[in-house]
Structure formats: structure tokens, C-alpha cells
Amino acid sequence: MQQIAKEILLRAKKDVFSGNLGNHLTTFKGDGLDFREIREYEYGDDIRKLNWKATAKSGSLKTNVFNEERELNIILAFMVSGSINFGSVKLKQEVVAEVLALLAFSALKDNNRVQSIFFSDKEEKFFKPLKSESIVHDILDSAILIDCLQKEVDFKKFSDYVNSTLKQKSLIFIVGDFYSEVDLSEIAHKNELYAIIIRDRFEEYPLLNGEFELIDTNTLKPDKLNLNQDIAKEYQKLIKKHDEKLKEHFLEHKISYGKIYTDEDIYLRLSQIIKG
């Protein structure tokens, strides 16, 4: 496990600091600016801060000037469930750990503090806000080592927990496989949310035929199942229906979302999700 954590740490740090993931962490970063004044545009100013109304009135380019950006409140939430302990290429739990490391390094690169919550139907772990690389090590080690078996996610309790503990608008990255009933409406209107869905292709398309003894990761109880193509197709329909409902919920509440499979380039896929 230590070797896996070390490899993830080195890879994540290299990806973030040689790329530009941190520059795209959020679309509401402008909310952290204090407006100061309007002045003449000078070569090298950010053209995104041009004040077009003042420019039209004066006939010369005008730009908005802001005080220094305030730090973003960035929360990394790992939704801990037994089903995370699965993977045909690599464990979903390892992918979650790498996503958390990438996001943490990205936040630090942008000079923001990072805090993290590991949550099932209760708080499993909490990491207080820090602006230090040590928090990346702590989050990564915990994500790799935490025992996810016999745990289930309760998004209602998670929302209640967030509302009771966070007092300011936050950027919250929620990372898990999202197989539970999901309702994030109570926190979506107060914060900016990203839902990062971690899946394995095999669990969505189980190409099995025959009798198998499967273990429920939430209860650890074994169960014998006869699987064939017809059963697999019905299962796929259920997963598709669940994910369509999930997508509708995200769109309704303006929650950014995306899916990462265990066989994908995690950094590339995460970058695509954040950049929209």
C-alpha cells in the first residue's frame, strides 16, 4: 500500500505542476475578488477584466481593478462505501485516492487551503484546512488505507453535515461511485459542487456467464448467482436508469459532473471534467 501511495503521489504532483489543472479549478473564482476601481487599460492587463460599459462611454479601453483575491474554501469529499473496494483494472479506491491527490495539489498550486471529509453515513475522517503539502500526504494515505467494506453512503446525512459545519460558500468536490440515492439539493444552491463519479467498466457491463458466488461489499454476506446474457442486460438497464436519474438531478441543481473509469488516464479525464 505504501508503494501505491508513493507512486500516486509522485504521478499526481508531476501531472499538476507540469500541467494547468489548477488554473481551471473553479468558475466562481471571481467571487473572491474585491472591486476597487476603473482605470485606463494598460498593455498586459487581463482582457477578461475589461469594463465594456465604461469603455463605450469614454471611447477608450477601461479595465476593472480588484483587490487581491481571497482564498477559495475548497473541500474534498470522499464518499466511503463498500462498493468502492472493487476494480477489474485497478481498485476504484485507488482511483479516488489519485483524484483527491490531483485536486489537493491543484488547490495548493493556486495558493488555496485544502480541507477534506471522508463520509459514509457519518463522518469517517476530517482534515482541517491547510496550505501545506503535508495534507496531500495525509489525505492520500487515508484514502488508500481506509476500510470501506460494510459502509454505505447517505447523501442526506452528508448534506446535513455540510450545512452544519461549513459557514461560507465553498467549492466542494464529491468523489465516489454514486450508487446510492443521491440528493444534493440542500447544499447545491449554497456552494459550487463537482460530482466526480468513479466507476469500473466491468461493473456496468458484467460479461459473465455461469454460476458465481459473490460477496456483498456492504454486508460481507456471500450469495450464489446464476448469470447469463439476459440477466446482464437487465442489470445494465437498471444502471442506465439510475445514471439518467443522477444526470437529471445534477443538471437541475447546476452541479458539474463527470465519470472516470478505472482504465482511463485519470489526470486527463479529471482535467476534461473541470474545464467543462
C-alpha positions as CSV (number, residue, x, y, z in Angstrom):
1,M,0.0,0.0,0.0
2,Q,2.8,2.4,0.8
3,Q,4.3,1.8,-2.7
4,I,0.9,2.5,-4.3
5,A,0.6,5.7,-2.3
6,K,4.1,6.8,-3.2
7,E,3.5,6.2,-6.9
8,I,0.2,8.1,-6.9
9,L,1.8,11.0,-5.0
10,L,4.7,11.4,-7.5
11,R,2.4,11.0,-10.5
12,A,-0.1,13.5,-9.2
13,K,2.5,16.1,-8.3
14,K,4.2,15.8,-11.7
15,D,0.8,16.0,-13.6
16,V,-0.4,19.1,-11.7
17,F,2.8,21.1,-11.7
18,S,3.7,20.4,-15.3
19,G,0.1,21.0,-16.5
20,N,-2.6,23.5,-15.9
21,L,-5.3,21.7,-13.9
22,G,-5.0,24.2,-11.0
23,N,-5.8,27.1,-13.3
24,H,-9.3,25.6,-14.0
25,L,-10.3,24.6,-10.6
26,T,-13.4,26.8,-10.4
27,T,-15.7,29.0,-12.4
28,F,-16.7,31.1,-9.4
29,K,-13.2,32.3,-8.6
30,G,-14.2,35.8,-9.5
31,D,-16.5,35.8,-6.4
32,G,-13.3,36.0,-4.4
33,L,-12.4,39.5,-5.8
34,D,-13.0,42.8,-4.2
35,F,-13.7,45.6,-6.7
36,R,-11.6,48.7,-6.2
37,E,-11.7,51.0,-9.2
38,I,-12.0,51.5,-13.0
39,R,-8.8,52.8,-14.8
40,E,-7.3,53.1,-18.3
41,Y,-6.4,49.7,-19.8
42,E,-2.6,49.1,-19.9
43,Y,-0.8,46.6,-22.0
44,G,-0.5,43.3,-20.2
45,D,-3.8,43.7,-18.3
46,D,-6.2,40.8,-18.2
47,I,-8.6,41.4,-21.1
48,R,-11.3,39.4,-19.2
49,K,-11.4,42.3,-16.7
50,L,-12.2,45.0,-19.4
51,N,-15.2,47.1,-18.4
52,W,-17.1,47.4,-21.7
53,K,-19.8,49.8,-20.4
54,A,-17.1,52.3,-19.2
55,T,-15.2,51.7,-22.5
56,A,-18.2,52.6,-24.6
57,K,-18.9,55.8,-22.6
58,S,-15.3,57.1,-22.7
59,G,-14.2,55.9,-26.1
60,S,-11.0,54.4,-24.7
61,L,-10.4,51.0,-23.1
62,K,-11.2,50.8,-19.4
63,T,-10.4,47.9,-17.1
64,N,-11.7,46.9,-13.7
65,V,-9.2,46.8,-10.9
66,F,-9.6,44.4,-8.0
67,N,-8.0,43.9,-4.6
68,E,-6.1,40.7,-4.1
69,E,-8.1,37.5,-4.5
70,R,-9.4,36.0,-1.3
71,E,-8.7,32.3,-0.8
72,L,-11.2,29.8,-2.0
73,N,-12.7,27.4,0.5
74,I,-12.0,24.0,-1.1
75,I,-13.5,20.8,0.2
76,L,-12.5,17.3,-1.0
77,A,-15.2,14.8,0.0
78,F,-14.6,11.1,-0.3
79,M,-17.9,9.2,-0.2
80,V,-16.9,6.0,1.5
81,S,-18.8,2.8,0.6
82,G,-18.2,-0.9,0.3
83,S,-18.6,-0.8,-3.5
84,I,-15.5,1.4,-3.8
85,N,-13.5,-1.7,-3.0
86,F,-13.8,-3.1,-6.5
87,G,-11.9,-3.0,-9.8
88,S,-11.1,-5.1,-12.8
89,V,-8.1,-2.9,-13.8
90,K,-7.3,-1.2,-10.5
91,L,-9.4,-0.6,-7.4
92,K,-11.9,2.3,-7.6
93,Q,-10.5,3.2,-4.2
94,E,-7.0,3.8,-5.7
95,V,-8.6,6.0,-8.4
96,V,-10.4,8.0,-5.7
97,A,-7.1,8.4,-3.9
98,E,-5.4,9.7,-7.1
99,V,-8.3,12.1,-7.8
100,L,-8.0,13.5,-4.3
101,A,-4.3,14.0,-4.6
102,L,-4.6,15.7,-8.0
103,L,-7.3,18.1,-6.6
104,A,-5.3,18.8,-3.5
105,F,-2.1,19.6,-5.4
106,S,-4.1,21.8,-7.8
107,A,-5.6,23.8,-4.9
108,L,-2.1,24.3,-3.4
109,K,-0.7,25.3,-6.7
110,D,-3.3,28.1,-6.8
111,N,-2.3,29.1,-3.2
112,N,-5.6,27.9,-1.7
113,R,-6.1,25.9,1.5
114,V,-7.4,22.4,1.4
115,Q,-9.7,20.5,3.7
116,S,-11.2,17.1,3.3
117,I,-14.1,15.0,4.6
118,F,-14.4,11.2,4.4
119,F,-18.1,10.4,4.8
120,S,-20.3,7.3,4.7
121,D,-23.5,7.7,6.7
122,K,-21.3,9.5,9.2
123,E,-18.0,11.4,9.4
124,E,-15.2,8.8,8.9
125,K,-12.3,11.3,8.8
126,F,-11.9,15.1,8.8
127,F,-8.8,17.0,7.7
128,K,-8.7,20.7,8.9
129,P,-7.9,23.3,6.3
130,L,-4.1,23.6,5.5
131,K,-2.0,25.2,2.9
132,S,0.8,22.6,3.1
133,E,1.8,19.6,1.1
134,S,1.6,17.5,4.2
135,I,-2.2,17.5,3.8
136,V,-1.9,15.8,0.4
137,H,0.2,13.0,2.0
138,D,-2.4,12.6,4.9
139,I,-5.4,12.6,2.5
140,L,-3.7,10.1,0.1
141,D,-2.6,7.7,2.8
142,S,-6.0,7.7,4.4
143,A,-7.8,7.2,1.1
144,I,-5.6,4.2,0.3
145,L,-5.8,2.6,3.8
146,I,-9.4,3.3,4.9
147,D,-11.5,0.2,5.2
148,C,-14.5,0.8,3.0
149,L,-16.2,-2.5,3.5
150,Q,-19.6,-2.7,5.3
151,K,-20.1,1.1,4.8
152,E,-22.9,2.8,2.8
153,V,-23.2,6.4,1.7
154,D,-26.1,8.5,2.9
155,F,-26.2,11.7,0.9
156,K,-28.9,13.3,3.0
157,K,-26.8,12.9,6.2
158,F,-23.8,14.3,4.2
159,S,-25.8,17.4,3.2
160,D,-26.9,17.9,6.8
161,Y,-23.3,17.6,7.9
162,V,-22.0,20.1,5.3
163,N,-24.7,22.6,6.3
164,S,-23.9,22.3,9.9
165,T,-20.1,22.6,9.6
166,L,-19.5,24.9,6.6
167,K,-20.3,28.5,7.2
168,Q,-19.1,30.0,3.9
169,K,-19.7,29.4,0.2
170,S,-17.4,26.5,-0.7
171,L,-16.1,24.6,-3.8
172,I,-16.9,21.0,-3.0
173,F,-15.5,18.1,-5.0
174,I,-17.6,15.0,-4.1
175,V,-15.8,11.8,-5.2
176,G,-17.4,8.3,-5.1
177,D,-19.2,5.8,-7.3
178,F,-22.7,7.3,-6.7
179,Y,-24.7,4.1,-6.5
180,S,-26.7,5.3,-3.5
181,E,-29.8,7.5,-3.8
182,V,-28.4,11.0,-4.4
183,D,-29.9,14.2,-3.3
184,L,-27.5,17.2,-3.0
185,S,-30.2,19.9,-3.5
186,E,-29.8,21.2,0.1
187,I,-26.1,22.2,-0.5
188,A,-26.0,22.8,-4.2
189,H,-27.6,26.3,-4.0
190,K,-25.2,27.5,-1.4
191,N,-22.0,26.1,-2.9
192,E,-20.3,25.1,-6.1
193,L,-20.4,21.3,-6.5
194,Y,-18.4,18.9,-8.7
195,A,-19.5,15.3,-8.7
196,I,-16.7,13.0,-9.7
197,I,-18.1,9.6,-10.4
198,I,-15.6,6.7,-10.2
199,R,-16.7,3.5,-12.0
200,D,-15.3,0.3,-13.4
201,R,-16.5,-0.8,-16.9
202,F,-16.9,-4.4,-15.7
203,E,-19.5,-3.5,-13.1
204,E,-21.5,-1.5,-15.6
205,Y,-21.2,-4.3,-18.3
206,P,-20.7,-7.6,-16.5
207,L,-19.8,-10.1,-19.2
208,L,-20.2,-13.2,-17.1
209,N,-22.0,-16.4,-17.8
210,G,-22.4,-19.2,-15.2
211,E,-22.8,-19.7,-11.5
212,F,-20.8,-17.4,-9.2
213,E,-20.5,-16.8,-5.5
214,L,-20.5,-13.0,-5.0
215,I,-19.8,-11.1,-1.8
216,D,-21.9,-8.1,-0.9
217,T,-19.3,-5.4,0.0
218,N,-21.8,-3.6,2.3
219,T,-22.7,-6.7,4.4
220,L,-19.9,-9.1,3.5
221,K,-22.5,-11.8,3.0
222,P,-21.9,-14.3,0.2
223,D,-24.6,-15.1,-2.4
224,K,-24.7,-17.5,-5.2
225,L,-26.0,-16.1,-8.5
226,N,-26.6,-17.6,-11.9
227,L,-25.6,-15.1,-14.5
228,N,-26.3,-15.1,-18.2
229,Q,-26.7,-12.5,-21.0
230,D,-30.3,-11.8,-20.3
231,I,-29.7,-11.1,-16.6
232,A,-26.6,-8.9,-17.6
233,K,-28.8,-6.9,-20.0
234,E,-31.4,-6.3,-17.3
235,Y,-28.7,-5.2,-14.9
236,Q,-27.3,-2.8,-17.5
237,K,-30.8,-1.3,-17.9
238,L,-31.0,-0.7,-14.1
239,I,-27.6,1.0,-14.1
240,K,-28.5,3.2,-17.1
241,K,-31.8,4.2,-15.4
242,H,-30.0,5.1,-12.2
243,D,-27.4,7.2,-14.0
244,E,-30.0,9.0,-16.1
245,K,-31.8,10.0,-12.9
246,L,-28.4,11.1,-11.5
247,K,-27.7,13.2,-14.5
248,E,-31.2,14.9,-14.3
249,H,-30.5,15.7,-10.6
250,F,-27.1,17.3,-11.4
251,L,-28.5,19.3,-14.3
252,E,-31.5,20.5,-12.3
253,H,-29.2,21.8,-9.5
254,K,-26.4,23.1,-11.7
255,I,-23.9,20.5,-10.3
256,S,-20.9,19.9,-12.6
257,Y,-20.2,16.2,-13.0
258,G,-18.2,13.6,-14.9
259,K,-17.3,10.0,-14.8
260,I,-13.8,8.4,-14.6
261,Y,-13.3,4.7,-15.3
262,T,-10.5,2.7,-13.7
263,D,-8.8,2.1,-17.1
264,E,-8.6,5.8,-18.1
265,D,-5.9,8.4,-17.8
266,I,-7.1,9.9,-14.5
267,Y,-5.4,13.3,-14.9
268,L,-6.6,13.8,-18.5
269,R,-10.2,12.8,-17.6
270,L,-10.3,15.0,-14.5
271,S,-9.0,17.9,-16.5
272,Q,-11.7,17.5,-19.0
273,I,-14.4,17.4,-16.3
274,I,-13.2,20.5,-14.6
275,K,-12.7,22.5,-17.7
276,G,-16.2,21.5,-18.8
